[in-house]
Amino acid sequence: MSESVSTAGTWNLASPGKRLLGYFIDIAVVLFLLFLNRNLDYAYFYLGSAGGPALFDGLHYVLLFSAFGYYLFCDALPNGQSLGKRVCRTAVVGYPYPTNCTLFQSFLRNFPKMLFIVLDGLFVLFGLRRRLGDMLAKTIVINL
């Protein structure tokens, strides 16, 4: 317990509210991409003869992979900041050494969130405010 208290004093940890707001912004980006993917059929109905089915099928896959790619790898963007973290002025860094978040760390952080979203989120309320994904990827979310 003394390690948790002393370590929490050396890091400027992001509050659970900031983390939740950043998460909602990032989910909004993913949902927007999925919304575009869903409504691409309407564009095909009106513009089908102009683009052809191959173009619209390709766009479906691009939007789908973009949505899941952003969800899984958004923390590996420059300075460990997804769009939501940039708005909230927070960043993901390595723990215990402050290194930039890598693609592999971002994947390890966000994949458990897909499976255990509620359980994973409860961990933010205690100790070092690290989710299961943060513990797995050896990262921490700090204020900038």
QUIRA-V746099 format. One record per helix or strand of 2 or more residues. SS is the DSSP state (@ for helix, = for strand). FROM is the first residue (numbers start at 1). LEN is the number of residues. If there is no record, write none. Layout:
SS&FROM&LEN / SS&FROM&LEN
This chain:
@&2&9 / @&16&36 / @&53&24 / @&78&3 / @&83&6 / =&90&5 / @&103&13 / @&117&9 / @&132&6 / =&139&5
